[in-house]
Amino acid sequence: MLRRSVALLGCLTLAFAQVKEAPTLPTLSEAEVTRLIATARSEVLLEMSVFDDRSIAEGYRVAVAERGARGYILTRGDTAEIGASYLPWASILPGTGARLIAYTRSDYAVVDRRVALIREVRMGLPVYRLEENPAQVAALVRQFVEAYAVGRPYRIDALVQRLGARFLR
């Protein structure tokens, strides 16, 4: 019995040491998020269940409208035009393609296919995590490309027609 207790204690101590030593990925502030996305040279891939994050939207605007990067947005169809969504204005920026899908797997942005920014919500607040592992970034790019291929194109003119119809009644 004593031997099993000592062995169990040794295993628990080893497991705790491994958990304690596990590397944590760096987190970013909202200003760092904006700067990171704004530095895009060729493209920004953006998948969010609701495109309502101001720091990501501002970085996207700078990258696409000012720096000339291509932008690709994936979001859920049922959240595309809610009041907080930046999708309608982002979709009219030159060099932007937007598509709607039934569900998103996570909220992230990939900048120039080299670095990913993953957005999580903890205790109601966004937390941004930087991912620079090439294999992880490639997996996110693959996930994005597959979902984008089956997404329904988002058209701002359909929104304008719906809003115009309200006023013509």
Helices and strands as residue ranges (DSSP letters): H 2-21, E 27-28, H 30-38, E 43-48, H 54-61, I 62-66, E 70-76, H 87-90, E 96-101, E 107-111, E 115-122, E 125-131, H 134-150, E 152-153, H 156-168
